[in-house]
Amino acid sequence: MSHETDFPVWNFEQEPYDEPKDETSVNLRAYLDRMPDEKMQQYRKDWSDQQVVDWDGNFKNDEGLSLFLICSEREVDVAEYRKVLEQAIAYRDRVRGKLAGAGK
């Protein structure tokens, strides 16, 4: 039995990007590929960092806010998260019409 979250319809993880590729950057993109489209479309650029953290729900609040990603070699702070999230939104906006059933 297959679940939709097993194989996301998005492939942002494989999109070319300028930043250095490391395990964490790949994991962050894969994490965003699994985010439901309906949720991603709720994001607003003008939110405060705390609103972004609350909206995502997967940040750990220790010494500074960082996204909880398993098997990652470094922390992802809110600024990096926002930057890559906005790239993921632009990617989805570009390919949404090309993917049958995207984001369902």
C-alpha positions in Angstrom: 0.0 0.0 0.0 1.5 3.4 -1.0 0.9 6.6 0.8 1.1 10.0 -0.9 3.8 11.1 1.5 6.1 8.2 0.4 6.7 9.7 -3.0 6.1 13.4 -3.3 5.0 14.6 -6.7 7.4 17.5 -6.4 11.1 17.2 -7.3 12.5 20.5 -5.9 15.3 18.4 -4.3 16.8 17.8 -7.8 16.4 21.4 -9.0 19.7 23.1 -9.7 20.7 25.8 -7.2 23.6 28.1 -6.6 24.4 27.4 -3.0 27.0 24.7 -2.1 25.3 21.3 -2.0 25.7 19.4 1.2 23.7 16.8 3.1 21.7 19.5 4.9 20.7 21.5 1.8 19.6 18.3 0.1 17.6 17.2 3.2 15.9 20.6 3.4 14.8 20.5 -0.2 13.5 16.9 0.3 11.7 18.1 3.4 10.0 20.8 1.4 9.1 18.4 -1.4 7.0 16.5 1.2 5.1 19.6 2.5 1.5 19.6 1.3 0.9 22.2 -1.4 -2.0 23.6 0.5 0.2 24.3 3.5 3.0 25.8 1.4 0.5 28.2 -0.2 -0.4 29.6 3.2 3.1 31.0 3.7 3.5 34.8 3.8 6.8 36.6 3.3 5.8 39.3 5.8 5.5 36.9 8.7 7.8 37.3 11.6 10.4 34.6 12.3 8.2 33.3 15.1 5.2 33.1 12.8 7.2 31.0 10.4 8.4 28.7 13.1 4.9 28.3 14.5 3.5 27.7 11.0 6.0 25.0 10.1 5.8 23.3 13.5 9.1 21.4 13.1 11.6 23.8 14.6 13.4 23.0 17.8 13.7 25.8 20.3 17.0 25.4 22.0 19.9 27.9 21.6 18.3 29.7 18.7 15.7 28.4 16.4 16.6 25.7 14.0 14.6 23.3 11.8 14.6 19.7 13.0 16.1 17.6 10.2 17.3 14.1 10.7 20.6 13.0 9.3 21.8 16.6 8.7 25.3 17.8 9.4 24.4 21.4 10.3 21.6 23.5 11.6 19.0 25.3 9.4 18.1 28.6 10.8 14.9 30.6 10.0 16.7 32.8 7.4 18.0 29.8 5.4 14.6 28.1 5.8 12.8 31.1 4.4 15.1 31.5 1.5 14.8 27.9 0.4 11.1 27.8 1.1 10.6 30.8 -1.2 12.6 29.0 -3.8 10.4 25.9 -3.4 7.3 28.0 -3.7 8.6 29.6 -7.0 9.5 26.1 -8.2 6.0 24.8 -7.5 4.4 27.8 -9.1 6.5 27.1 -12.2 5.8 23.4 -12.5 2.3 23.0 -10.9 0.4 22.9 -14.2 2.8 20.4 -15.6 2.3 17.8 -12.8 -0.9 15.9 -12.9 -2.3 15.6 -9.4 0.4 17.8 -7.9 -0.1 18.6 -4.2 -3.1 16.4 -3.7 
